[in-house]
Amino acid sequence: MTDRHDGPGDLYGPDDSALDGNAIGGLLHEVFGTEMTTAEATCAHCGNTALVAEALAYVRAPGTVMRCRTCTSVLAVVVRRQEINCVDLSGLAALNALSENSGRRSAHSGT
């Protein structure tokens, strides 16, 4: 076994449970009330900015986890408890979504 750990599953072999961000598009629409897979997410850890659709999504945990494809840091966690979505966005430095009416991006700071 090696000490190298680049992301989920690396200690035990390749992780084939990761999906792309499109897999959680419905959940994100439920949480934010708008299409979010085309939003730009900026990782608070490495600073990479990419579309939410390009993030890694893990849906088999006791919640849904979205990770940065570049550094595998956690960007967001959504856990449903008693029919309420509990959302942690602390891994995001910014989240910029397209406004459905104007086509412009609206910024949301992760802090």
Secondary structure by P-SEA (a helix, b strand, c coil): cccccccccccccccccccccccaaaaaaaacccccccbbbbbcccccccccccbbbbccccbbbbbbcccccccbbbbbcccbbbbbcccccbbbbccccccbbbbbbcc
